[in-house]
Amino acid sequence: MAFVAMCEKGRGKTGINRVCLSGGCFQNKILLEDSIIQLENAGFVVYHHKQVPTNDGGIALGQAVVAGAIAKNIG
């Protein structure tokens, strides 16, 4: 899988062994599950959404959290 090869190249340059899978393409269950398996088999620690949507719903939630933190610090 080209995605795993790209991650391995990045790990070789940075030493970072963690991969976060997010965004609209990872709404596809087959792509997500296959990517997780292949990355873990290559020795990566994989993070992905479990309780928050991977797409616009997750972005909106993040924006609401940041707005709440800003409002709390201002007020």
N, C-alpha and C positions, 0 to 999 in steps of 0.2 A: 504494500500500500504506500503510495507516494506521500501521504500525510504522515505516516510513521517515519519514513525516511527523512522528511523535512524536520520533524521533531528531533530525530537522532542527530542530525547535522547541527541544529541549534544547541542541543545538549553538549555536543563536542566543543562548541565555541564558548559556551557560557557556564557549563557545569550544572545548569538548572535541570532538575529531573521531574518537575511538576508540570502537568498540562491541564488547562482548564478548557472544557468544551462548552461553548455557548453560541447563541445566535440561531437564526432561523433554520439553517441546514440541519442542526442537531435536534429539531423537532421530529425528524425522521427517525423512528425507533430503530430500524435496521442499521442505518448509518451510525447512530449513536452507540448501539450495543456492540457492533463490529469494531468500531474505533476504540472503545474502552478495552475490549478483549485484546486487540493487537497492541495497543500502547502498554497495557499492563504486562503482556508477554515480553515486551521489549524493555521492561524494567522501569517504566514510568509510574509515578503516582498520578492518578487521574481524578479530576474534580468535574462534576457536572451538576446541572440543576436537578433538584428533587422536589422542592416545594414551591418554587417560583417558576413561572413560564420562561422558556428560553428566548422568547422574542420580545415584542413590544410591551407585553404585560410586565416582564421583568425590568425593562428599562423604566417604565412608568413607576413601578414600585421603588426602584433606586432613586428616581428623581423626587418622589414623595418623602423618602427617608432623609435625603440631603436637605430638602426644603424644611422639613420638621426640625432638623438639627440647627439649621441657620436661624429659624424663627425662635428656637429655644435660647440660642446664644444672644440674639438681639434683644429679646424681650426680657 
